[in-house]
Every structure is written in C-alpha cells, then in structure tokens.
Amino acid sequence: MKKSRFVATVMSVGDEEEFRKHRREIADAAAASHACWAVVLGSGTGQVTRSGDDGEPAGTAGPPILAALAARGVVDAGIVVVRYYGGIQLGTGGLIRAYGGTAAAALEAAPLRPARLVRRITLHIPVHEAGRVAPVLHAAGDVQTVDYTADGVDYRVEVPAADADALCDQLRSVTSGAALITQSDSRLA
C-alpha cells in the first residue's frame, strides 16, 4: 500500500520576497503534488503572517503549518511542506494532522535561536563623518545598508533595543550633532 510522503523545509527569511523565491525553488525542485507553506515575518503590531494550501482543500495545509510556527513563537521564518501523493485520500482531518505534524517535527529538529528585541536606526550624516561613524555602527550592531547620496551617507543598522538610545547619544557626540537619526519601534528578530 502506498502512502503520501511529507517533507518540510524550514528557513530563516528577512522579507516576503525572499520567502517567495525560496518557496518557488523548493516547489520547482520537488516536482510534487503540493508545496504548502506558511511564513511569519516580524513581531508585534507589524507582524505579517501568510500561508497557502497549494491546491489542497482550503485550510487543511497552510493554517496548520502556520499554527506550528505560532506554537513555537518563531519569527522571521517560513516552512514549505511538500507532499508527494501516494494514492490514498487522507481526508480533511488527516491532511491537517499531516501538514501540522510535519511542520512541528521540522521545527523540533531545526536549529532555532532565541529571538531578541532589536531596534532599527537610520542615520544620515555628512560624508566627512563616515570614517568616524562606520566603526561605531559596526561595533554596535548589524549594519544592513550603506547608501552614498549627493549630500551624505545613509546607514541602516539594527541594534539590541536596550542599546539603541546609548548608540544614538554616541553618534550625536561623534558627529558633533550633525547626525540625523531616526529610530523605529522595537521588534523581535
């Protein structure tokens, strides 16, 4: 007797486009009956959650995968569960258990790291200040972007939320007040 086979891939993602790209790659490579998925991006009021059943009956695949992510409190991650159809109808309950159980088992085996509270800081400084500011930013957190403009340099950095105010004070001091600083709300990352 043949049975369906379910294979899950768990991935860390930074945004929806990155997840869509990975999801398409997995679905294309799998050549399977279904590649159902769920993703959780961000936290708090800005959190984005999405899921898809990829041809399975509505609500039998994507939502159970999403529930597995929620149960573990996972953020900035997605799961794609590929089903290789084995010829046996599982029914609604069977599909929900199979997709949710596969996602939960994959999360159990995945090397998860604890989320940390971070704050994004955007900074605009005159070009002549870049040499003093860059080392401070790299030591303080994760520099995500550096853009050179006609009138200065724009940085975007994520730092532990507890360190954000001190970093902003240090940046104002280093630039003698020339830095234009904007802080975002704290989020889990």
C-alpha positions in Angstrom: 0.0 0.0 0.0 1.4 3.4 -1.0 1.2 6.4 1.3 1.8 10.1 0.8 5.1 11.4 1.9 5.5 14.8 3.5 8.9 16.7 3.6 9.3 20.0 5.3 11.9 22.7 4.8 12.4 25.4 7.5 14.1 28.6 6.6 15.1 31.9 8.1 13.8 34.8 5.9 14.1 38.6 6.0 11.1 39.5 3.9 8.2 38.2 1.8 10.1 38.4 -1.5 13.0 36.3 -0.1 10.5 33.7 1.1 8.6 33.6 -2.2 11.9 33.0 -4.0 12.8 30.1 -1.7 9.3 28.7 -1.9 9.3 28.7 -5.7 12.7 27.0 -5.8 11.6 24.2 -3.4 8.3 23.7 -5.3 10.1 23.6 -8.7 12.8 21.2 -7.5 10.3 18.9 -5.7 8.1 18.1 -8.7 5.5 17.0 -6.1 1.7 17.1 -5.8 1.6 20.1 -3.4 4.1 22.5 -1.8 2.1 24.1 1.0 3.6 26.9 3.1 3.5 29.4 5.9 5.6 32.4 6.9 5.9 34.7 9.9 7.7 38.0 9.5 8.4 40.5 12.2 6.6 40.7 15.6 4.1 42.9 17.4 1.7 45.1 15.6 3.8 45.0 12.4 3.9 41.2 12.2 3.0 39.6 8.9 1.7 36.1 8.7 0.8 34.3 5.5 0.0 30.7 4.4 -1.0 28.8 1.4 -2.7 25.4 0.7 -1.3 25.0 -2.9 -4.3 23.1 -4.2 -5.2 21.1 -1.0 -8.7 21.7 0.4 -8.9 25.2 1.9 -7.5 25.4 5.4 -6.0 21.9 5.5 -2.4 22.7 4.9 -1.2 26.3 5.2 -3.1 27.2 8.5 -1.8 24.0 10.3 1.8 24.9 9.2 1.3 28.5 10.4 -0.1 27.2 13.7 3.1 25.2 14.2 5.2 28.3 13.7 2.9 30.2 16.2 3.1 27.5 18.8 6.9 27.7 18.8 6.9 31.6 18.8 9.0 31.6 15.6 9.5 34.9 13.8 11.2 35.8 10.5 10.9 32.2 9.3 8.9 30.1 6.9 8.2 26.5 6.2 7.4 24.7 3.0 5.9 21.3 3.3 6.0 19.2 0.1 3.5 16.4 -0.3 4.3 13.5 -2.6 0.9 11.9 -3.2 0.8 8.2 -2.5 -2.7 7.4 -3.8 -4.6 7.3 -0.5 -7.1 10.1 0.4 -6.4 11.4 3.9 -9.5 13.5 4.4 -9.6 16.9 5.9 -8.6 15.8 9.4 -5.8 13.6 8.1 -4.4 16.5 6.0 -4.5 18.9 8.9 -2.6 16.4 11.1 -0.1 15.5 8.4 0.8 19.1 7.5 0.8 20.4 11.0 2.7 17.4 12.4 5.3 17.6 9.7 5.8 21.3 10.3 6.0 20.8 14.1 8.5 17.9 13.7 10.7 20.0 11.4 10.7 22.9 13.9 11.6 20.5 16.6 14.7 19.4 14.6 15.6 22.9 13.3 18.5 24.8 15.0 16.3 27.7 16.3 17.9 30.6 18.2 16.1 32.7 20.7 14.6 35.9 19.3 16.0 39.2 20.5 14.4 42.6 20.8 16.0 44.9 18.3 15.5 48.4 17.1 16.3 49.7 13.6 18.2 53.0 13.4 18.5 55.1 10.3 21.2 57.7 10.2 22.1 60.4 7.7 25.5 62.0 8.1 27.8 64.3 6.0 30.3 62.3 4.0 33.3 63.6 6.0 31.8 62.0 9.2 31.7 58.5 7.7 35.2 57.5 8.8 34.3 58.1 12.4 30.7 56.7 12.3 31.3 53.4 10.5 33.4 51.7 13.2 30.9 52.7 15.9 28.0 51.3 13.9 29.8 48.0 13.0 30.7 47.5 16.7 27.2 48.3 17.9 25.0 46.1 15.7 24.1 44.7 12.3 24.7 47.3 9.6 22.1 46.4 7.0 22.7 49.1 4.3 25.1 51.9 3.5 24.0 54.3 0.8 26.0 57.2 -0.5 24.0 60.2 -1.6 24.8 63.6 -3.1 24.8 65.2 0.4 26.0 62.5 2.7 25.8 58.9 3.8 22.7 57.0 4.9 23.1 54.0 7.2 20.5 51.5 8.4 21.5 49.4 11.4 19.7 47.0 13.8 20.9 47.0 17.4 19.7 45.4 20.6 16.8 47.6 21.7 18.4 48.1 25.1 21.5 49.7 23.4 19.7 51.9 21.0 19.4 55.1 23.0 23.1 54.9 24.1 24.2 54.4 20.5 22.2 57.4 19.3 23.8 59.5 22.0 27.3 58.3 21.0 26.5 59.0 17.3 25.4 62.6 18.1 28.6 63.0 20.1 30.9 61.6 17.4 29.4 63.8 14.7 29.1 66.9 16.9 25.3 66.8 16.4 25.5 66.6 12.6 23.8 63.1 12.5 20.1 63.0 11.6 18.9 59.9 13.5 15.5 58.1 13.3 14.6 55.1 15.4 11.9 52.6 14.6 9.8 50.6 17.0 11.4 47.6 18.7 10.7 44.2 17.2 11.8 40.6 17.7 14.4 39.4 15.4 
